[in-house]
Amino acid sequence: MLEYLAQTVVGGLSQGALYALAALGIVVIFNATEVVNFAQGAMGAALTYLAYVGLQHFHLPYPLAVLAAMAISFGVGVVVQLALMRRLSGASTWTQIVLTLGLFMFVQGATGLMFGYDPRLFPEALPIDSLIVGNVAIRPQDLLDLAILGVPVVLLALLFGRTKIGLAMRAINQNPFAARLMGVPFDATLGLAWGIGVTLAAAAAILSAPVTTLTPTMMDTIVLYGFVAAILGGFGSFGGAIIGGLLLGVVDNLIKSFFAPQLSLTFVFVLLLVVLYVLPNGLFGRGRVQKV
């Protein structure tokens, strides 16, 4: 029984790392723009197809295909901000969110038209046998998921804690007008935030593709859990997004293993409601105080 529980927790942490990556991408964009990007999952799935094309049609080495897709992901995020979102910079936040919903439908539909909706097998990064620790089998892919999560965590901590660019992002979030007056490179900073956010979405999609199979809608559930993780941890908190994602992964896997898979989403939302009832700003969120 204990071995089965440990096995379930290990699998949940791996799945939770994907939720945390998706949540981090959402939070990075939200922290800079106060806009929730609902196109996050569709963009990540579409960019995973680029890695798939590089692997299957151009026979690129796995690391090169993935790195190329990630680089393109960053560029796509920057272009979306500069070409689309900047046009609505003076509009309300809700108007900008509606634009991301339209972008979600466009990207997902265009991906389906180009590649079809039939599931495709995406190779694992580490196609080797599981490691046996005690009586618990740990897939190398599980370790990779957790290791990959650690990379953006460290980089984002350095970016927001040690660099002027991170300070500029926080300044824009707190007071865009004052940030412009102080000479903050507004468009470049927001473009960077979007680039990072979309790159994190692509990373989550590439890591999940070997398990879920590659389809235009493969990220819908993962991004939904990513939103829940971001809210659970405290929307805007990087640490909260990580803890929320890992916690959701474990809870979701436990429910699927010991109860019924059909109840997992219900239990997750019940957990969210309970946490928000006790802590309205999430586990690590802080309420905003506005002076009037």
N, C-alpha and C positions, 0 to 999 in steps of 0.2 A: 504493500500500500504506500509506504513512504517513498519507495523508488518511483512508483507511478506518479505520485504527487510532485517529486523532484523533476521528473521528465516533463510533466505538464508545465511547471514553472519555467523551465529552460526554454521550451517552445514558446511560451507566452512572452518571455523577455525578447526573444528574437522577433516575434511579430510586433511587440510593442516598440521595438527600435524603428520599424517602418512607420508606425503611427507617430512616433516622436519626430522623425524626419519630416513627415508631412506637416505636423503641427509647427515645427520650427520655420518651415518655409512660409506658412501663413502668418506667423507672428512677426517675422522679419519685415514683411511688406506692411503689415498693419502698424508696426511701431513707427515706420517712416511716413506712412501716408494716411493712417486710420481708415484704410479701405481693406475689406476682406475680399481676397481674390478667389472667387468661386470657380475660376477656370484652372486652378492649380492642378487638379488631377488630370484633366483632359490634356493639358499641356505636357505634363510628365509622361503620360502614355504615348502621346504623339512623338515625343523626342526619344522614347525607348525604341520606337520603330526605326529610328535612324541608326541606333546601335545595332539593331537586328539586321538592317540592310548591309551595314558595314561588315558584319560577321558572315552572313550567308551569301551575299552577292559579290562583295569585294574581298572576302576572305582575309580580313584584317585580323591581327592578333587581338585577343579579347581585351587586354588593357587599352590598346590603341583605339579600338572601336568605342569603348565606354568613355574614355577621356575625350575623344572627338565629340561624342554626343553631349557630354557635360559642357564642353566649351561652347557648342552651338546653343545649348540651353541658356547659358549666361547671356549670350548675344541676343537671343529671342526675348528674354526678360527685359533687357535694356531697350530693345526696339519697341516692345509693347508700351513701355512707359513713355518713351519719347514721341512715338507716333500716334498713340491712342490716348493714354491716360492724361498726358500733358494738355491735350485739347480740352479736357473737361476739368482742368485744375480749379477753375472758378466756380464749378457747379457744386451742388450739395454732395455729401458723402453717399447718400442713397442713390443718386444718379450715377455715380462712379461704380457703385456696387452692381447696379443693373447692367452697366456696360460689361462687367466681368461675367455676368450671367450669360449675356449675349455671346461673349467670346467663348465661354464654355460650350455652348451649343454649336457654334461655328467650328471650333477646333475638333470637337468630337465627331461631328458630322463629316467634316473634311477628311479626317483620319479614316473613318469608315469607308468613304468613297474611294480613297486611294488604296487602302490595304485590305478592305473587306472586314467582316465581323467574325470570320472563322478563327477559333483559337489557334495560336501558333506556339510551338515549343521554343522557349528561350533558354539557352544553355546556362548552367550554373558557373559561377566564377571559380569555384573550387570543387570540381566533380571527383571527390575522393571519399573514401569510406569514413563513417562516423567514428569519433573518438569515444572510447568506453572509459568513463570515470566512475569507479565503483560499479554499480549496475545501471548507470544512466548513460544513454547514448547521446552524444553531443555532435550535431552535424557541423562540419567546418563552415557551412553557410551561415549557421546561427552565430558563430563567433565573428564571422565577417560582418554580419549585420550590426552587431554591437560595436565592433571596432570602427566601422564606417561612421556610426553615430557619433563616436568620440571626436572625429576630425572636425566637423562643423562646430561642435561644442567648444573646442579649444580655440578655433579660429574666430568664432563670433565673440568669445570672451575677450580675446585680444583686440578685435576690431572695435568693440564698443567700450572697452575699458582702457585701452592704451593709445588709440589713434584719434586724430582730428576728424577723420571721416565718420567714425562712430559718434563722436560728439556732435557733428553736424546733423546726423540722422536724428539724434535725440532732440536737438534744438528745433529741427523742422517739425517734429511731432508735437512738441510743447507749444511752440508759437511760430507758425510759418511766416507771418508778417515780420516779426522781429528778426527771424533768421535771415530773411532777404535783406533787411536793413543792415545787418552785420556782415554782409558780403558772403554768406554761405552759398556755394555753388549748388543751387536748388535742383535744377534738372539733372545734373550729373549725380548728385547724391541719391535722388529718388530712383534714377536709372540703375544705380548700383544695388539698391535694395531689391528692386524687381529682379535683377539678374541673379542675385543670391537666392531669392525665394524660388524662382523657377528652377534653378540648378538643384536645390534641395528636393523639389518635387520630382525631378528627373532621377535623382539618386534613389529615392524611395521606390519609384516605378521600376527601375532597372533591377533593384534587389528583390522586388516582389514578383517580377515576371516569371522566374523559373518555378515558382510555387503556384501562382494563380493562372499561368499561361498568358500569352500576350494577346490582348484584345483592346479595342478603343475605349471600352468601358471598365477596364481592369482596375482603375484607380478610384472608382466611385465610392466603394465601401471604405477603402483605406483613408481617403480624404475625409469622409464623414467621421470616421473615428479620430482623424487628425483634428477636426474642428472640435469634437467633444474633448479631446485631450487638451487643446489650447484653452478651452473654457474651464475645464476642470482644474488645470494648473493655475489659472489666472491669466486671462487674455492680455498679452503683452509681456509676459514673463518667460524668458528663455528656459530658466530652470524649471518653471512650472510646466512648460510644454514637454520637456524631457521626462519629468517624473510622471506627468499625466499620461503620456504615451506608453511608458513602460508599465504603469499600473493597469491601464486599460488592456494591454496585451495579456498580462497575467490573468486578470479577472475574466476576460473573454475566453481564454483557453481553459480555465478552470470550469467555467459554466458549460462549455461545450463538452468537456470530458466527463464531468460528474453529474450533469443534469441533462440538458437537451440543446443541441445547436440552435434550434429555432428560438430559444429563449435568450440567447446571448445579447442581442441588441436591446431587448427589453430590460435586462438586468443592468446593462451599461447605462441606459438613460435613467433608470431608477437610482443608480449610484450617483449620477450627475445631479439629479434633483436633490438627493439627500445632502450632498456636499454643498451645493449652492444654498440650500435652506439654512445650513449651519454657518457657512462662509460665503456670503453673497458675491464676493470678489474672487472666489476660487481659492485653491490651497495657498498660492503664493502671490495672488493679486493684491493690489493696493487701490483703495478708492481714491478718486480724483477730487481734490478740493479746489473749488473755483471761488475766487474773490469777486464779489459783485459791488 
